[in-house]
Every structure is written in structure tokens, then in C-alpha cells.
Amino acid sequence: MGEDNSILYLFGLSMQDKGKGNHFLNLIKNNVKQKAVINIILLHDAVIGSSSKVKNNEIIEELLNIPLHLHTVIPDLKARGIKVEDVHPKIDPIEYEELVELFISNSRIVSWL
């Protein structure tokens, strides 16, 4: 099991929903203030925001400037026609095996699907 202050967020909502995205962002900022170690996995429609070709994605841009680890799931990228090489350089593309490792290494898991 991971550190007591580690949290893994599974985020699968579209980043175009500003209300939910901003609520999520505020939650993350609060967790970071409390010294939590944060991993966020973008999956489902949220992977679209991980592409460096997507413009005006304020939520992703803010997340990239917070001390946390941001990942995106490669099979979800492929299902949406996004090439791994187009993923923003600060976002780590992962396979399902690495996803399982993140489940094991974090003490809490929170789903935003």
C-alpha cells in the first residue's frame, strides 16, 4: 500500500465541462495544500485534454502547474485517435499494467467518472 497521504484520482469527464473541471481543480489544490501526494489519471473523454494539439484547455494547463503526477491511458488515447507522441510532455502516457501499479502504490483512490 502507498504512503498514507497519497491519492490517486481517476478522472474521466470531458475537460470542456468547466463547472465540474473547476470543482475538481479546487479539490486538487486543497489536497496539495494539505501535503498530499497526488496522481491523476486521465481516461475516457478526459484523455482528449492531454493532447498538446488541444488549445484553450485551462484546466489541464492549471493542473500542469501544480506539483502532482499526471497520467493518461494509452488505450483511451488510441480509441479517440490521439497519438502518444501528441501527448503533452508533462503528461505520462501509461498502459493498463502501469495503471494497476498506481492502484497498488496509492493509499486512496477517488473516481471522477
C-alpha positions as CSV (number, residue, x, y, z in Angstrom):
1,M,0.0,0.0,0.0
2,G,1.2,3.5,-0.7
3,E,2.0,6.4,1.5
4,D,-0.8,7.5,3.9
5,N,-1.1,10.9,2.2
6,S,-1.2,9.6,-1.4
7,I,-4.3,9.9,-3.5
8,L,-5.0,8.5,-7.0
9,Y,-7.7,10.3,-8.9
10,L,-9.3,8.7,-11.9
11,F,-10.7,11.5,-14.0
12,G,-12.8,10.6,-17.0
13,L,-15.0,13.6,-17.6
14,S,-14.7,16.0,-20.5
15,M,-12.5,19.0,-19.7
16,Q,-15.0,21.1,-21.6
17,D,-17.4,20.9,-18.6
18,K,-15.9,24.0,-16.8
19,G,-18.1,23.6,-13.7
20,K,-17.0,20.1,-12.9
21,G,-13.5,20.7,-14.1
22,N,-13.1,23.8,-11.8
23,H,-14.6,21.9,-8.9
24,F,-12.1,19.1,-9.5
25,L,-9.2,21.6,-9.8
26,N,-10.2,23.3,-6.5
27,L,-10.3,19.9,-4.7
28,I,-6.8,19.0,-6.1
29,K,-5.4,22.4,-5.0
30,N,-6.8,21.8,-1.5
31,N,-5.2,18.3,-1.3
32,V,-1.8,19.7,-2.4
33,K,-2.1,22.4,0.4
34,Q,-2.6,19.5,2.8
35,K,0.7,18.0,1.5
36,A,-1.0,15.1,-0.2
37,V,0.9,13.2,-2.9
38,I,-1.4,13.4,-6.0
39,N,-1.6,11.1,-9.0
40,I,-4.2,11.9,-11.6
41,I,-5.1,9.5,-14.4
42,L,-7.0,11.0,-17.3
43,L,-9.1,8.4,-19.0
44,H,-12.2,8.1,-21.2
45,D,-13.0,11.6,-22.7
46,A,-10.6,13.3,-20.4
47,V,-7.7,12.0,-22.4
48,I,-8.6,14.5,-25.2
49,G,-7.2,17.2,-22.9
50,S,-3.8,15.5,-22.7
51,S,-3.1,16.2,-26.4
52,S,-0.7,19.1,-26.9
53,K,-2.8,19.9,-30.0
54,V,-5.8,20.8,-28.0
55,K,-5.9,24.6,-27.4
56,N,-7.6,26.6,-24.6
57,N,-7.7,23.9,-22.0
58,E,-7.4,26.0,-18.9
59,I,-8.0,23.1,-16.5
60,I,-5.2,21.0,-17.9
61,E,-2.9,24.0,-18.1
62,E,-3.5,24.7,-14.4
63,L,-3.0,21.0,-13.4
64,L,0.3,21.0,-15.3
65,N,1.5,23.8,-13.0
66,I,0.6,22.1,-9.7
67,P,3.1,19.7,-8.0
68,L,1.4,16.4,-8.9
69,H,1.8,13.5,-11.3
70,L,-0.5,13.5,-14.4
71,H,-1.0,10.3,-16.5
72,T,-3.2,9.4,-19.4
73,V,-4.2,5.9,-20.5
74,I,-2.8,4.8,-23.9
75,P,-5.7,2.6,-25.0
76,D,-8.1,5.5,-24.3
77,L,-5.9,7.8,-26.4
78,K,-5.9,5.3,-29.3
79,A,-9.7,4.9,-29.1
80,R,-10.0,8.6,-29.6
81,G,-7.5,8.9,-32.4
82,I,-4.8,10.6,-30.4
83,K,-1.2,9.6,-31.0
84,V,1.0,9.0,-27.9
85,E,3.6,11.4,-29.4
86,D,1.0,14.2,-29.3
87,V,0.5,13.9,-25.6
88,H,1.8,17.0,-23.7
89,P,5.4,16.3,-22.5
90,K,4.4,16.8,-18.8
91,I,1.8,14.1,-19.0
92,D,2.9,10.5,-18.7
93,P,1.1,8.0,-21.1
94,I,0.6,4.7,-19.4
95,E,-0.6,1.2,-20.2
96,Y,-3.0,-0.8,-18.1
97,E,-0.1,-2.6,-16.3
98,E,1.1,0.8,-15.0
99,L,-2.4,1.7,-14.0
100,V,-2.5,-1.3,-11.8
101,E,0.8,-0.3,-10.2
102,L,-0.7,3.1,-9.4
103,F,-3.7,1.4,-7.8
104,I,-1.4,-0.5,-5.6
105,S,1.0,2.3,-4.7
106,N,-1.6,4.9,-3.6
107,S,-3.4,4.7,-0.3
108,R,-6.6,6.3,-1.5
109,I,-8.4,6.1,-4.8
110,V,-11.1,8.6,-5.9
111,S,-13.1,8.1,-9.0
112,W,-14.5,11.1,-11.1
113,L,-16.0,9.2,-14.0
